[in-house]
């Protein structure tokens, strides 16, 4: 006869319970927990389904967003709208951005290139401020025209001048600036090679129109960052006793003949910003002979550098009337062909620049000149002098 466990206070809890009852209790608990688990799975499934819908909505909206200015910066940027009404975080961005919200609340960001369909951001034309050295030896075909005298520079359809296209970029600061122009490149193969290899890229080169292998030297000089001019022979006062060479422009020649000689010189190479004289005291002093030449340069978007050796030059008057960018040399650096003397001239050039804000020195590609200019340039930059291409100073003569 079984005892009444409810009235037996001395019996251990659960002792003498029937086996069947203990089994039924365990089964009931398992059933409860199983039902709870099934319910939890159903709830999570419903939540996940709703979450998928939200993720799809987030992804669809995110495709319209543009990348911030710096891909590594995930901070929000100011919003802009393009003509299509789509939000843009940065109008200069070139990428799509997709942000996806995950179940744990974190955001996954994906960047992909944006298609260039004509509705994207405006790209800055870097060639308007000088060429990338990697392509600087190649001409801009839009700035060339074919002629009987060769391929000649012209102003492009969009108004780009060769003077701007092939200019050496500079800082834009209005500090003390000096342009150094080394002429005669192409006349001596060893001298030309030494100048290209040893002079800093901020030095402007004058390529002699009568030189040899000019196309090769042009390409090497441009790859190393130099700005170029074409050196054209002009009639000196003591011509023909002092003959600048073949293709010299003469006062007694017709305008047609002189322009043809000018164009033959200009057609020797491409990728230059302007013209400089070789000798030419008499020619530069004759406004009637000078005007057609400078007018042609102005029409073609070039500059003119007067080396400053002729006290009677009419370049300033004629160039100003034609609104031609022009410049004058302040000092001939190597009229004494000794390194120490050239260094003293460079120091004098620096004093001129300190007084006026800028100065131009002209030299030839002699070994002594190259050595002195290289040494002085390294020291001058440490004193805050900026050596610039000649176009940086010629531009000031026209621009306000």
ABEGO torsion letter per residue (X at the ends): XBBBAAABAABBBGBGBBAAAAAAAAAAAAAAAAAAAAAAAAAAAAAAAAAAAAAAAAAAAAAABBBBABAABABBBBBBBBAAGBBBABAABABBBBBBBBAAGBBBBBBBBBBBAGABBBBBBAAAAEBBAAAAABBBAAABBBBAAEBBBBBBAAGBBAAAAABBBBAGBABBBBBBBBBGBGABAAAAAAAAAABBAABBBBBBAABBGAAAAAAAAAAAGBBBBBBBBBBBAAOAABBAEBGBBBAABBAAAAAAAAAAAAAABBGBABBBBBEGAAAAABAAAAAAAAAAAAAAGBBBBBAGABAABAAAAAAAAAGBBBBBBABBAAABBBAAAAAAAAAAAAAAAAAAGBBBBBBBBBAAAAAAAAAAAAAAAAAGBBBBBAAAAAAAAABX
